[in-house]
């Protein structure tokens, strides 16, 4: 599984907005400059973020983008799946029709378990956690899987 630029940049956009647009909307141009992402690409990425209800557009000369949901209510899993679709380590994990050996596959439970672990891990990390990590450095400790 590889996290795409769309998901990584979607996260950066949301982090930028959560950190900088509490009182006033933030322009796409300002986000582009601070995050070093092209205005054109950001314009494409904000569409699914807005459709998911994470941000809202405000029109006018002082308009721009603002968070429409609190950062503690948005998880990393939400963001990645909004930008990329359902997370799956293999296609057969989410769609048995993809693999004709699904019924006889001894590894199927391993792939399903791995997929569940990844989803659980990403579900535990909120946008607020990531913002606070920058200030305190503790998100990694809270969300690190246990060592065996």
N, C-alpha and C positions, 0 to 999 in steps of 0.2 A: 504494500500500500504506500502510495506517495501522495503527500499533500500538495495540491496544485498552487500556483501563484494566485489564482482567483481566491482560494480560501485564505492564504497567508495575507494577501492584500486586503481582503474583506475584514479580517481581524484587525489589521493596522488602521483601517478607516474607522472602525467602531471604537478602537482604543483612543484614537485621536479625538473623535467626537465626544466620547465619554469624559475625556480629560479636559476638553477645551470649549464645549458648547453648552454649559449649564444655563447661562443667562441669555446668550445671544447665539443666533445661528452661525454656523461656520461655512464659509464659501468653499466650493470645490477647489478653487485655485489655492486657497490657504492650506487645505489638506494636502493637495498635490505637492506644494512646496515643502511642507514639514515632513511628509512621508516619502518624498522623492519618487512619486508615482505620477505618470502622465495624467493630465486632466481628462483626456479622451478615455483612458482605461478606467479611471475612477467613475466617470459618467456611466460606463457600462456596469460597473460593479455595484453601484448604489441601487440599481433597479431591483435585484432580488432582495437586497437588505431592506428596502422600503416595502416591497411586497410581503416580506416576512413580518413586518411591523416593528422592526428594530429602530428605524429612523423615519423622520418625516422631512418633507421639503417645505420650505417657507418661501413664498414668492415675494418679490419686491426688491427695491434697491438695497435694503438691509437684510435681504433673505439669505437663504443657504440651507444647510442641513443641521438637524438636531436629533438627539436621541429621543425616541418615543417610548422606550422601555428602560427601566432601571437596570444598570449594569449587573446587579446581583441576580437578575432574572434571565440573563442570557448566558448560556454555557458555550464552551468551545465546541461541543458536539453540535449545538444548534447552528453555530456559525458555519462550520465545515459542511454540514448537510445542506444548509441553505445555499451555499456556493457551489457544492459539488454533487449533491444528491446523497442517498444513503451510503453510509460507510460499510465497506465489505472488503475483506482481505482477498477473497475469491468470489467470482460470480456465482458459483454453485452454493455458497453459503446462504444467499438470499433468494435464489431461484433454482429449485431442483430440476426444472426443465432444461437447464443449460447443460447438465451432465447426465449422460445416459447411465452412468455407473452409480448414481446417487444412492440407490438402495443397497448396493454391495460395497460401498466405499468405507474402508476401515478408518480413514483419516478424516472423514466428514465431521466427527465430533470434535476433533482437534481444531480444525479450521473454524468451526462454529464457536468453540470456547475462546479461541484467540480473538475472534471478532467481538464477542461479548465483553472481553477484558478491555479491549481498545475503546469500545463504546462507553463502558462504565467509567473508565479513567477520564475520558473527555467530558463526560456528563458532570463530573465532580468539580471541574474547573470553570469558574464564572469569569465574566469580563471584569467584575469587581476584584476578584482574586488576582488577576493579572495586573490590574492597575496598582493594587496594593503591594504586589511583589516588587514592582519598580521602586516603591518607597521603602519597603522593609526587607525584601529579599527572601520571604518565607513561603511563597506559593509552591515552589518545588518540594520543600519539606512536607507540606500538607498533602500533596498529591502524588508523591513518589510511591510506586508500588512496593509492597513489602519484599524484602530479600529473603530467599529461602536457602 
